[in-house]
C-alpha cells in the first residue's frame, strides 16, 4: 500500500472561456477535444456538448 505511488495525471477538463458574469463557461475534454458549454443559474447548472452550426460537436485539436 505504501509502496504504490500513482503518477499524477493531468486534469481531464480544461476551462478555456468564462464570460464576465461567470454564468457561462466553455470546457474542453483534453483527451477527446470535445468542447462543452456549462451554464450556471443560482445554485444549479447544466452542461452540454457545444455544437457548431452543422449540429456536430465542436472539437479542439488535442495536443
N, C-alpha and C positions, 0 to 999 in steps of 0.2 A: 504494500500500500504506500509506504513512504518512498519507495524507490521509483514509483511510476510518476514521472513528471510529464504532463501534457504540454505539447507545444502550443504556444498562444496563437490562435487563429485570427486573421484579420476580420473585422466586422463584416457580416453578410450584407448589410444595407448601409448606404451612404446618402446623407441628405445633400442634395445639390441645389435646392431652391427653397426659400421661405419668403412669403410675402410680408409686407410691413406689419400687417395685423397679426401674423402668426397663425392665421386660420387655415392657410393652405400651404402645403409643403410637397415637394417632389423628391422621392427617394428612388435610388437605383439599386437593384439587386446586383451585387458585384460579381456574382457567378454567372448569371444569365444575361445581364444587361437590360432586363425589363424595367421600365420606369413605372412608378406607382404614384398616384395622387392621394395625399392624406388631407382630409378636411375635418377640422375640429370645430365644434359648436358647444360652448359651455363646458360641461364635464364629460362630454362624449365626442366621438369622432368616427370616421369611416375611412376605409382605404379601398382603392380600386385601381386596376391597371390603367395607365394613361394611354388613351387611344388617339391615333392620328386621324387625319381627315378621311383616310381609306378604311377606317374601322379596325385596323390592326394595331397591336400594342407598339408603343414607341420603344425602340431598343437602342441603347447606347453601346457602342463597341466596348468590349471587355478588354482590359489591359493584360 
